[in-house]
């Protein structure tokens, strides 16, 4: 029913998902020495694909413009850099 994109500069949901994904990747890298390589690579690949799939879904469902998603990725990454573990 929603046939238009929201006029926002970034998607807070995607920024939050990006921040959570970067945190998850950090945790996997820190504790990943205990895991077999195949499981570690699988976990990293699955974690890295989540923000991409969410971004595609947001643009495809016409809830956000693609520029909103790209800015959300940048904000999530910059938030992670500004407040590291």
N, C-alpha and C positions, 0 to 999 in steps of 0.2 A: 504494500500500500504506500510505503514511503518511496516516492519516485524522484526525490532530489537529494543531493548531497548536503551534509551539514556544512555551514560556513564557519569552520573553526580553523585555527592555524595548526593545531596538532591534535592527535587522538591520545587522550590520556590513558585509554585502555591499552593501546599499542605501546606507549611509553612504559607503562607498568610491566607489561609482558616482556619488553626488551630488558628492563632492569632485572626482573626475576630470572630471565634466561642467562644474562651475564653472570649473575650471582650463582646460578646453578652450574654453569660451566666452570666458574672459579672453584666451587666446591668439588666438582668432579676432578679437576686438575690437581687439587691439593690432596685429595684422598684416593685418587685414581691409581696410585702405585700398588695398591692392594688388589686391584681388579685385574683380571685377564685382559689383554689388549683388545680382544674383539668386543668385550662388554663395554670397555671404556670408550672405544670408538663409536659403538652403537649409541651409547648414552649421549656422547657429544653431538653426534649427527642428529639425533632426535631433538635434543635441546636447541640446537641451532636452527632447525627447520620450523619450530613453533612460531617465532615472530614473522617469518616469511609467509607461512600459511595464513596466519591471522591477518597480515597486511593484505594479502591477495583477497581473502574473504571480505574484508572491509570495503575494498575498492569494488569488488564484484557485486556486493549487495547495495552499493551506492550510498553507504553511510558516510563515507569520507572520500575526498579527492586523493589522488596518489601523492601530491605534495604534502598533504597532512600526514600521511604515513611515513614519508621520508623524514620529515621534521621530527616526528615522534621517535623514530629510530635514533636520530641524533640526540634528542633530549634524553632518552633512556641511556644511551652510551655516555653522554656527558655527566649525567647524574651518577652513574656507576664510577666514573673516573674521579668525580668531585668527592664522593663519599665511599672510598674503598673499604674492604674488610680490614 
